[in-house]
Amino acid sequence: MSYQYTAIGDSLTTGFGALPGNGFVPVYRRLAEGRLRVPIGAANLGINGLTTAALEQRLSRDAMFRQAIKDAEIITLSIGGNDLIKAAKAASLRPGDLSPALERALSECKRNFGNIMGSLRQLKNGSRQAYIIRIVGLYNPYPQLTEASDWVRQFNGYAAGYSSSVCGFASIYQEFAGNERGLLSLDHVHPSGRGYRVIAGKLDALGYGRLG
């Protein structure tokens, strides 16, 4: 017996900022193998810079993405951070209040995220094999920006609302807040190997549902 793990999302899924094998995907796969005591194959479909809009398109049009979801008993999703980063950068080029731009981006991000979750449900509909979906929450890549903290907290609250017996939300906001120096890599945006281990540990702590 074995399981298939498909990881979708942005640069957190690719493990950007850490040495090869030290992103949360390989670390979580190893933890899962230890807990479930079966071999687990992994398909890492992470794409650096991916936004919720781009992932929504991939899930509706990309046959490889769709098949990899159908084949998986374990699915992780990390998305949303680039929506915030793009909105904050665009807003910083224009004088005035950041808030309207961030609010628009948050509203769009939530809508896209809802569509992503709908696509995952539809692709797994009728699956005879038990499966789990795990959402990686966001930390704030701009801790000096109050508006960004509010944005991240609101997004996390929305994403956590999808929690169910099949879907779990890994909250990492508190772990990273105030500990950025130790958990982020040299670019101060992506996690370090230590930061990715924190994420993998939070995913593992959610358990494995009907898989074990």
C-alpha positions in Angstrom: 0.0 0.0 0.0 1.2 3.6 -0.7 -0.2 7.1 -0.9 0.2 9.9 -3.3 0.8 13.5 -2.1 0.2 16.4 -4.4 1.4 19.9 -3.3 0.0 22.9 -5.1 0.7 26.6 -4.5 3.3 29.3 -4.7 7.0 29.7 -3.7 6.2 28.3 -0.2 5.3 25.0 -2.0 8.5 25.1 -4.1 10.5 25.6 -0.9 12.1 28.8 -2.2 14.6 30.2 0.3 15.7 26.9 1.7 18.2 24.3 0.6 16.9 21.4 -1.6 14.9 18.9 0.5 14.3 21.4 3.2 11.0 23.0 2.0 7.8 22.1 3.9 6.7 19.6 1.1 9.6 17.1 1.5 9.7 17.6 5.3 5.9 17.0 5.6 6.1 14.0 3.3 8.7 12.4 5.5 6.7 13.2 8.6 3.6 11.7 7.0 5.5 8.5 6.0 6.6 8.1 9.6 3.0 8.5 10.9 1.2 6.5 8.3 3.9 3.9 7.9 3.5 3.6 4.2 5.5 4.9 1.3 4.3 8.3 0.0 5.0 9.5 -3.5 5.1 13.3 -4.0 4.2 15.6 -6.9 5.3 19.1 -6.2 3.4 21.5 -8.5 4.5 24.7 -6.8 5.1 27.7 -9.0 7.1 30.8 -7.7 5.0 33.9 -7.9 1.7 32.1 -8.3 -1.5 34.1 -7.3 -4.9 32.8 -6.4 -6.2 33.9 -9.9 -3.4 31.9 -11.7 -4.0 28.8 -9.6 -7.7 29.0 -10.1 -7.0 28.9 -13.9 -4.6 26.0 -13.6 -7.1 23.9 -11.7 -9.8 24.6 -14.4 -7.6 24.2 -17.5 -4.4 22.3 -16.9 -4.9 18.6 -17.4 -1.7 17.7 -15.5 -2.8 19.7 -12.4 -6.3 18.2 -12.5 -5.1 14.6 -12.8 -2.5 15.1 -10.0 -5.3 16.2 -7.7 -7.5 13.3 -8.7 -4.7 10.9 -8.0 -3.8 12.3 -4.6 -4.8 11.1 -1.1 -2.9 14.0 0.5 -3.2 17.5 -0.9 -1.5 20.7 0.4 -2.3 24.2 -0.7 -0.3 27.3 -0.1 -1.6 30.4 -1.8 -2.5 34.1 -1.2 0.8 35.6 -0.2 1.5 36.9 -3.7 -1.9 38.6 -3.9 -0.9 40.6 -0.9 2.7 41.3 -2.1 1.5 42.5 -5.5 -1.2 44.8 -4.1 1.2 46.3 -1.5 3.9 46.9 -4.1 1.4 48.5 -6.5 -0.1 50.7 -3.8 3.4 51.8 -2.6 4.0 53.3 -6.0 1.1 55.7 -5.5 0.9 58.2 -2.7 -2.0 58.0 -0.4 -3.7 55.3 1.6 -2.8 51.6 1.1 -6.1 50.4 2.4 -8.4 50.7 -0.7 -5.9 48.8 -2.9 -5.4 46.1 -0.2 -9.2 45.8 0.4 -9.8 45.2 -3.3 -7.0 42.6 -3.5 -8.4 40.8 -0.4 -11.9 40.7 -1.8 -10.6 39.2 -5.1 -8.2 36.8 -3.3 -11.1 35.4 -1.2 -13.3 35.0 -4.2 -10.5 33.2 -6.1 -9.7 31.0 -3.0 -13.4 30.0 -2.8 -13.3 28.9 -6.5 -10.0 27.0 -5.9 -11.6 25.1 -3.0 -14.7 24.4 -5.2 -12.4 23.0 -7.9 -10.7 20.7 -5.5 -14.0 19.4 -4.2 -15.3 18.9 -7.7 -12.1 17.0 -8.8 -12.3 14.8 -5.7 -16.0 14.3 -6.0 -16.9 10.6 -6.2 -13.4 9.5 -5.1 -13.6 6.1 -3.4 -10.3 6.5 -1.7 -10.1 8.5 1.5 -8.2 11.8 1.1 -7.2 14.9 3.1 -6.7 18.6 2.1 -4.4 20.8 4.1 -4.3 24.6 3.8 -1.2 26.4 4.8 -2.1 29.7 6.4 -0.3 33.0 5.8 2.2 34.8 7.9 2.8 38.5 7.3 5.8 39.2 5.0 5.4 42.9 5.9 5.3 43.0 9.7 6.0 46.7 9.7 2.7 47.4 7.9 -0.4 47.3 10.1 -2.7 47.0 7.0 -0.8 43.9 5.9 -1.3 42.3 9.3 -5.0 43.0 9.1 -5.1 41.6 5.5 -3.3 38.4 6.6 -5.6 37.9 9.6 -8.7 38.4 7.5 -7.5 36.0 4.8 -6.6 33.4 7.4 -10.0 33.7 9.0 -11.7 33.1 5.6 -9.5 30.2 4.7 -9.9 28.5 8.1 -13.6 28.6 7.4 -13.1 25.7 5.0 -12.1 23.4 7.8 -14.0 20.0 7.9 -13.3 16.4 8.6 -11.4 16.3 5.3 -9.9 19.8 5.1 -7.6 21.2 7.8 -6.1 24.7 8.2 -2.5 25.0 9.5 -2.3 28.3 11.3 1.3 29.7 11.2 0.7 33.4 11.8 1.5 33.4 15.5 4.6 31.3 15.1 6.1 33.8 12.6 4.9 37.0 14.2 7.9 38.5 16.1 10.1 35.6 15.1 10.8 36.7 11.5 14.5 36.9 12.1 14.8 33.2 13.0 12.2 31.8 10.6 12.7 33.8 7.4 15.5 33.5 4.9 17.9 36.2 3.9 15.3 37.8 1.6 13.1 38.5 4.7 10.0 37.2 2.7 10.4 33.4 2.3 10.9 31.0 5.2 14.3 29.6 6.0 14.7 25.8 6.5 13.7 26.3 10.1 10.6 28.2 9.0 9.6 25.4 6.6 10.1 22.9 9.4 7.6 24.9 11.5 5.1 24.8 8.7 5.5 21.0 8.2 5.1 20.4 11.9 1.9 22.4 12.0 0.6 20.3 9.0 1.6 17.1 10.7 -0.1 18.1 13.9 -3.5 18.3 12.1 -3.4 14.5 11.8 -4.3 12.4 8.8 -8.0 12.0 9.0 -9.3 8.7 7.7 -5.9 7.9 6.2 -4.6 7.0 9.7 
